[in-house]
Amino acid sequence: MESTASTKAVSSSIYEQIPEVVHPSVSCIIKRSMDILGSFIGLLLLTGIVVPIAIAIKIDSPGPVFYSQERYGLHGKTFHIWKFRSMIANADDLKTLIENQVQGQLFKNEDDPRITRVGRFLRRTSLDEFPQFWNVFKGDMSLVGTRPPTHDEVAKYEAHHWERLNVKPGITGQWQVNGRSSIKDFEEVVKLDLLYQEIWNPLYDLKLILKTIFYVLFRLNAF
């Protein structure tokens, strides 16, 4: 009970810091239309790969096929993100035992032992991200935006970090096509996210989507 109360207290302090700025992308009909069309195509592709991926995950490691986690979206609104499970079932409980290889509020380890054999393949090919098309279809996310942070991350946010949440989180974004997992400093991610907000327009979203497809096909800077 004390842990739950503590979590709620932290959440309350977090929400007090969330900015009220509404970025023009949030109400853009063109962007939302692109999201609906793109997520519909993604979900169609998902129906064709879900069975073999589910079988591979089950054979490789005991546990559920899908992984869900609470994330923070536009102006701090929470939602549950969906992915194909790429780690062992109790991975979150073991996080404190793993070395963090990046600076700031992100957590990355290139040789994370919690990642399964199938999980490494799913991550290299970005197939683990496909269930997020459901999040986009529902409106929790966009095809292009910022990376949706976890509770552990936002609990350490400073004032300027909240500006990242002035837009919807995305499956891809500015940082994914400008370094992706090779970026080792959270502040660099923040700079790229704020640059995206500054130069955003629907055509730029399309450009980032096309660049992301290129990066995924050639498996650049991903682990």
N, C-alpha and C positions, 0 to 999 in steps of 0.2 A: 504493500500500500504506500509506504514511504517513497519507494522508487517511482511509482506512478505519479504521486503528488509532485515529486521533484521534476519529473518530465513535463508535467503540465505547467509548472511554474516557469521553467525555462522557455517553453513554447510561448507563454504569455509575454515574456520579455522580448522574445524574438519578434512577435507580431507588432509590438509597439514601435519597432525600428523600421518596419516595411514602408517604403515610399509610396506615395499615391499617384505618381506620374503614370499616365497612360500613353504608351508609345503608339504611333499611328498604325503600326503593323497589326495591333490587337483588333482593330475594327475594320481592317481592310478586307473587302469582299473578295478581291482577287486572290489574296493570300489564303483565305479560308477555302475558296473554291479549289485552289491548288492542293490544299491539305486533304480535302475530301476526295478529289480525284486520285491523288497519289496514294492515300491510305487505302482506297478501294482496290487499286492495282496491287498494292503490297499485300493486302489480305487475300486476294485471289492467289498470289504466288505462295502465300503462307499455307493455303489449303493443300498445295501440291508437295510441300516439303515437310509438313508437320509430322506425318506418320513415320517416315524413315528417320527423322531427327529424334522423335520420341523413342523409337526403338533403340537407337544408338545410345541415347542418354541412359535409358534403363539398363541396358546390357553393361555399360561402362561403370555406372555408379548407382548405388541404391538411393532412392529419394524421388521427389516429384520431378515431372518433366519441365514445368514452368517455375520461374522464380519471381516473386512479387515483393516489392519493397516500397515503403512510404517515401515519397520525394516531395520537394517543395517546388511549386510552379509559379505562375503569374502572381505577383504581389504576395508571395508566401502561402498561397492556397495549396493545401496538401492533396495528393492523389497517390494512387498505387500504380507504379510502373510495372510493366510485364516484360519478361525476357525468357528465353530458353535457359534453363539452369546450366551454368558452365563450371560451377564449383561443387565441392562436396556438400552434402545436405546441411551440415552444421558450420558452414564457413563463417557466418557472422560471429559466432561464439569464439572463433579462433583468430579473429582479426588482430587483437592486441598482441599476438605472438609473432606477427609478421612485420618485417622491417618495411617502413615506408620510404620509398626511393624518390619521392618528390617533396618539394617545399610548400608549406602553407596548408590550406584546407582540403587539398586533394589527397587521395590515397592510391598509390600505385606500386606494384612490385613486379618487375618483368619476369621473375622466376617464381611467382607465387605458388607454393606447393599445394594450395587448396584447389587450384584449377585442375579439372580432370583432363584426361587425354582427349576425349570428345570435345570438352569445353575449350581446349586450346584451338582446335580446328574451327569451332563455331566462332570464336573471337577473331581469329585471323581472317576469316571470311565475312565477318560481321553478321552471320546468320543468327546469332544469339539475339540481335536487335529486332528481328522481324515482328515479334509479338507487339512491339511498341506502335505498330501501325494501328492497332486497336485504340491505343491512347490518343493517337492523332485523330482518328475517326470520331472519337467521343468528344474531342475538343480540349482535353487536358494538355495536349502537346501540339506542336506544329512540326511539319517536315524539317523546317529550319528554325533554329533559335539558339538558346543557351543550354548548356548541360544542366539537367535538373539535379540540384544538390540534395544530399541526405540530411537528416536531423543533426548528426554529429558535425557535419560541415557548417551548417548555418548557425549552430550554437557558438561557433568561433568567429562569425562574421564581424567585420568592422563596418563602419557606416557606408563607405564607398562600395563595399561588396554587394550591398542590397540593390544597387542599380542594375545588376545582372538580371534581376527578376522583374524589370519593367517590361519585358517581353515574355511570350510563352516559351517554355523549354522546347528544344527540338531534338529530333533523332540525329541530325547533323547540324553543323554550325561553323562559325568562323574559325574556331580553334582546331576543329577536326581536319580542315583542309589546309591548315597552316602549321603543321607540325604534329597534330594528333597526339599520340602517346609519347612522342619524343620530347614534348614540352614537360619540363621538370619543376616549374615554378607556377603556383596558382595565380600570382599577380600577372603573369603573362597571359593566362587564360582570361582574367578579368579585363585586361587591356583589349584583347581581341573581341570579347563579347561587347564591350562598350563601343568599339570601332564599328562593329556590325550594326548596332543601333543608330550610329551616326550616319552611316552611308546606306542604310537599308532602302530598298525598293523592291517590288515584285520581281523585276528582271534580275536583280542581284540574288534573290532567293533561288531563282532558276539556275543561275550560274553556279552557286554553291552546291546545288543538287547534282548537277552534271559533273562537277569536280569531285564530289563525294563518290559517285558511281565509278569514276576513273580510279580513285584511290582504293576503293574496295576491290575492284577487279584485279589490280596489281598489288594488293595487300601492302600498301605503303604505311610505315610508321604505326603499325597496330600490334598490340599484344594483349 
